[in-house]
């Protein structure tokens, strides 16, 4: 929910700074995501009027304008905007003005013509992203007046991240209600004056699905002037809430939506065939929406129809055939309550997400419709003229929600919150929340208001009291309990230790949703059919993940789109894999990396990540378990990984996970533009740790023998290491690879691998005969099993 601080303060203006207000609202559970100025930082910009606009003698795209800035003489301004024309009033930056970014305006010569200022677009002033031309101001804008004062730009835009249960705050009035309560101030809602009735005509309404739409109001307004301009104050409030001005009727319905939280819709009354019917769609019935999308409807979809066809998706979007247009004279204004359960999920089914569906799915007050309709009709008649008919209501009272009374016990409040709050204070809180309360021997009987669908049980009421009192004001007390140390097995590695190691190696932990975008899931594991959600929160989060990679890839895409070229992310969590026994849930830890090995620095040349850098991360992680000698990598194919740079990871003979470079096809499809590496490990297996055992240091010297072996180029070096360890005997302490060589002196199709083998005995000094015997045994086995021979 985005809104203007100035608009909010027109309802309730507590003696708080912007920062204090933001903190207060956030601590009340309405988290403020961002606070941004309504315009960029600029000075010296006034309202100017173009008196003349002549072609530039040396440039086809420039005009030489004479601009009235409220001074004694007009100013000469050279302008390249396509909409620069006589009579236009637009922002004018005078000499000495400073624009956002620190740009200072000075007199200058453009293609030989002197210019004494600059006519500005909305983007140049940090007001909007529109840079197509000059920012057009109303024709009555006072010439010479400071633009900041005229548009009241000393304002902030607040973005509030609302949880799904707080649909009552999807309006400025809803937020204001909270602020008024938190500051114990009266709420100053706008006074709504019923419009004078200009005619008796009305459109009848039949509720054929009262369980889905128990209340529907409509009003016929004739002779509306759709060419009437939307006033500047309304345009600015819409813009600061993230909505563009379209035309006066649409702007008014959007304004009431933001102001009160009630969606409305206007039909062209002359395009209606008979009365309105609120019914379910016929299976296969079609409807073209306002966005020109053609839908084939399902039978459980609620529609607004006339006597011949469907006109709109109820609670979601209107249809194009009945939409108001440039030639519309008469409008039928609708305002309804739709049962949330009947609207929920319908917009996503058709690939839609609208402001109306966002609110109706969460619940709009079923007592708000008459007030919202009156407000919209009042504004339409005041701003666009017209004659309003009577407001007609169709009601099925037995299908309206029933707010059941809830017993709120005083001792329960004290027990849960840990403090005693005066009864008068609790009653004031409940009243401020719009609830009706009656005394009860144990506390109060409370009836929630129509706009709070999330209040159903006593715990909800206690939560509200704690929230309004202030989470930061609740007492901190240690629980009274007997604390006993829990045994910690040495055979289990702590997940936090694994995470700490990844952080030490430059990774950052990510927490992504357990449900992912179906297309991305198919790219990663096309052979696995994921579990689809019946009611996903969005079309992009519609299936359960079968791997942690889709969520990490999505996070990497967002980082890359924000110009991050060096990305290191890891995550631990559940995978959900359908099987013949049902849904299998297993824990995994996964990570991805892309970009240079090190951040930009002076000491060495930049080097991009390769397969072996990520392999080293896996080895470091497994080293924590003391089982690195059991770790091996086998070339294998995975749909998401490069066919030449992917490996199956094993601990002993048990699969541990996958490692590899993202498949080039996916890299191109996801638009990364550089190589990206992925790892996923089975968490349960990874956390099995070998019990540490002490081994004393031998007093006797170690003996090292180096072997240079010729083997097939395709032979994994891990096989040489494993075979050397098997045949080296109990005295073999270490096997290392210290050189791999291909080139001159080595025949084609072969490689030279140099092994260092270290033997040591705890009881005596090793003699050459024993070491030679062990070396011979290793060489014989390597020759037989790996085709290795000593290099000449």
Buried (B, 14 or more C-beta within 10 A) or exposed (E): BBBBBBBBBBBBBBEBEBEEBBBBBBBBBBBBEEBEBBBBEBEBBBBBBBEEBEEBEEBEEBBBBBBBBBEEEBBBBBBBBEBBBEEBBBBBBBBEBBBBEEEEBEEEEBEEBEBBBBBBBBBBBBBEEEEEBBBBBEEEBBBBEBBBEBBBBEBBBBBBEBEEBBBBBBBBBBBBBBBBBBBEBEBEBEEBEEBEEBEEEBBEBBBEBBEBBBBBBBBBBBEBBBEBBBBBEBBBBBBBBEBEBEBBBBBBBBBBBBBBBBBBBBBBBEBBEEBBBBBBBBEEBEBBBBEEEEBEBBEEBBBBBBEEBBBBBBBBBBBBBBBBEEEBBBBBBBBBBBBBEBBBBBBBBBEBEBBBBBBBBBBBBBEBBBBBBBBBBBBBBEBBBBBBBEBBBBBBEEBBBEBEBBBBBBEBBEEBBEEEBEEEEBBBBBEBBBBBBEEBEEBBBBBBBBBBBBBEEBEBBBBBBBBBBEEEEEEEEEEEEEEEEEEEEEEEBEBEEBBEBBEEBEBEEBEBBBBBBBEBBBBBBEEEEBBEBEEBEEBBBBBBBBBBBBBBBBBBBEBBEEEEEBBBBBBBBBBBBBEEEEEEEEBBBBBBBBBBBEEEEEEEEEEEBEBEBBBEBBEBBBEBBBBBBBBBBEEBEBBBBBBEBBBBBBBEEEBBBBBBBBBEEBBEEBEBEBBBBBBBBBBEBBBBBBEEEEEEEBEEEEBEBEBEBBBEEEBBBBBBBBBBBEBBEEBBBEBEEEEEBEEEEBEEEBBBBBBBBBBBBEEEEBEEEBBEEBBEBBBEBBBEBBEBEEBE
